[in-house]
Amino acid sequence: MAEQLRVPASSGGLVRYFEEYKSRLQIKPEVVVLIIIIVIAFEILLRVF
């Protein structure tokens, strides 16, 4: 039976993600999708007329 090769982790805690950062401006994803749909509809209306 072959032995398992153990390789140390390459990033070793060097990558840090700041989860506690809070932005002053928070927008719900639903609002962003709605704004995109409105902009697309407006663009279509501008091309038609």
TIMISE-91095 format. One line per 8 residues: for each residue x, y, z of N, C-alpha, C, CB. Coordinates in Angstrom, 2 decimals, m for minus. Glycine has a CB too. Layout:
X Y Z X Y Z X Y Z X Y Z | ...
***
This chain:
0.85 m1.18 0.00 0.00 0.00 0.00 0.89 1.24 0.00 m0.96 m0.01 1.23 | 0.54 2.21 m0.82 1.36 3.42 m0.95 1.10 4.36 0.22 1.06 4.13 m2.28 | 2.15 5.03 0.66 2.00 6.01 1.73 1.43 7.30 1.18 3.35 6.27 2.42 | 0.67 8.00 2.00 0.11 9.28 1.57 1.17 10.35 1.68 m1.14 9.66 2.41 | 1.22 11.20 0.68 2.16 12.31 0.67 1.53 13.49 1.38 2.57 12.68 m0.79 | 2.16 14.00 2.41 1.63 15.14 3.16 2.38 16.40 2.75 1.75 14.90 4.70 | 1.62 17.32 2.20 2.19 18.58 1.72 1.63 19.70 2.60 1.88 18.83 0.20 | 2.48 20.58 3.11 1.97 21.69 3.92 1.13 22.66 3.09 3.14 22.44 4.59
0.22 23.32 3.74 m0.64 24.29 3.06 0.21 25.43 2.53 m1.75 24.82 4.01 | m0.07 25.84 1.31 0.77 26.87 0.70 0.43 28.28 1.20 0.62 26.82 m0.81 | m0.83 28.52 1.57 m1.18 29.88 1.98 m0.97 30.08 3.48 m2.63 30.18 1.61 | m1.01 29.09 4.25 m0.65 29.13 5.66 m1.15 30.32 6.46 0.79 29.09 5.77 | m2.39 30.75 6.26 m2.94 31.85 7.03 m2.59 33.22 6.48 m2.48 31.76 8.43 | m2.03 33.29 5.28 m1.67 34.58 4.71 m2.88 35.29 4.12 m0.60 34.40 3.65 | m3.90 34.53 3.74 m5.10 35.13 3.14 m6.05 35.51 4.26 m5.78 34.15 2.13 | m6.47 36.74 4.26 m7.38 37.21 5.30 m8.58 37.88 4.67 m6.66 38.19 6.25
m9.75 37.48 5.08 m10.98 38.07 4.58 m11.62 38.87 5.71 m11.96 36.98 4.03 | m11.95 40.11 5.42 m12.51 40.99 6.45 m14.04 40.88 6.40 m12.05 42.47 6.24 | m14.58 39.99 7.19 m16.03 39.79 7.21 m16.73 40.83 8.08 m16.36 38.39 7.71 | m16.00 41.46 8.97 m16.64 42.40 9.87 m16.79 43.79 9.29 m15.88 42.47 11.15 | m16.30 44.01 8.06 m16.41 45.32 7.43 m17.85 45.57 7.00 m15.47 45.44 6.21 | m18.41 46.68 7.42 m19.78 47.05 7.04 m19.73 48.33 6.23 m20.69 47.22 8.29 | m20.35 48.31 5.08 m20.40 49.49 4.22 m21.49 50.43 4.73 m20.66 49.09 2.75 | m21.31 51.70 4.49 m22.34 52.67 4.88 m23.57 52.54 3.98 m21.78 54.11 4.82
m23.33 52.19 2.72 m24.41 52.06 1.75 m24.68 50.58 1.52 m24.05 52.78 0.42 | m25.81 50.11 1.99 m26.17 48.71 1.81 m27.43 48.63 0.98 m26.35 48.00 3.18 | m27.34 47.92 m0.14 m28.47 47.77 m1.06 m28.80 46.30 m1.15 m28.15 48.37 m2.47 | m30.07 45.98 m1.06 m30.49 44.59 m1.17 m30.31 44.12 m2.62 m31.97 44.42 m0.72 | m30.01 42.86 m2.82 m29.83 42.34 m4.19 m31.08 42.49 m5.05 m29.44 40.87 m4.13 | m32.26 42.43 m4.43 m33.50 42.58 m5.19 m33.60 43.98 m5.80 m34.72 42.31 m4.29 | m33.15 44.98 m5.06 m33.19 46.36 m5.54 m32.23 46.53 m6.72 m32.84 47.35 m4.41 | m31.07 45.91 m6.64 m30.09 46.01 m7.73 m30.66 45.38 m9.00 m28.76 45.33 m7.34
m31.28 44.21 m8.87 m31.88 43.54 m10.04 m33.00 44.40 m10.61 m32.42 42.14 m9.65 | m33.81 44.99 m9.77 m34.91 45.85 m10.23 m34.37 47.07 m10.98 m35.76 46.30 m9.03 | m33.33 47.69 m10.47 m32.73 48.84 m11.15 m32.18 48.43 m12.51 m31.60 49.46 m10.28 | m31.55 47.28 m12.60 m31.01 46.80 m13.88 m32.15 46.57 m14.88 m30.20 45.49 m13.67 | m33.25 45.96 m14.43 m34.39 45.72 m15.32 m34.98 47.03 m15.79 m35.46 44.88 m14.60 | m35.08 48.02 m14.92 m35.62 49.33 m15.31 m34.71 50.00 m16.33 m35.78 50.24 m14.07 | m33.40 49.93 m16.15 m32.47 50.53 m17.10 m32.56 49.84 m18.46 m31.02 50.46 m16.56 | m32.66 48.51 m18.47 m32.79 47.78 m19.73 m34.09 48.16 m20.44 m32.75 46.26 m19.48
m35.20 48.23 m19.69 m36.47 48.63 m20.29 m36.39 50.05 m20.85 m37.60 48.53 m19.26 | m35.74 50.95 m20.13 m35.58 52.32 m20.60 m34.77 52.37 m21.89 m34.93 53.18 m19.52 | m33.69 51.58 m21.95 m32.87 51.52 m23.17 m33.69 51.01 m24.35 m31.64 50.61 m22.94 | m34.50 49.99 m24.12 m35.34 49.45 m25.19 m36.33 50.49 m25.68 m36.09 48.19 m24.72 | m36.93 51.21 m24.73 m37.89 52.27 m25.11 m37.20 53.38 m25.91 m38.56 52.88 m23.85 | m35.99 53.74 m25.55 m35.27 54.78 m26.29 m34.97 54.33 m27.72 m33.98 55.14 m25.56 | m34.66 53.06 m27.91 m34.35 52.58 m29.26 m35.60 52.45 m30.11 m33.63 51.23 m29.20 | m36.75 52.17 m29.48 m37.98 52.01 m30.24 m38.52 53.36 m30.69 m39.03 51.28 m29.39
m38.46 54.36 m29.82 m39.04 55.66 m30.17 m38.01 56.60 m30.70 m39.71 56.28 m28.98
***
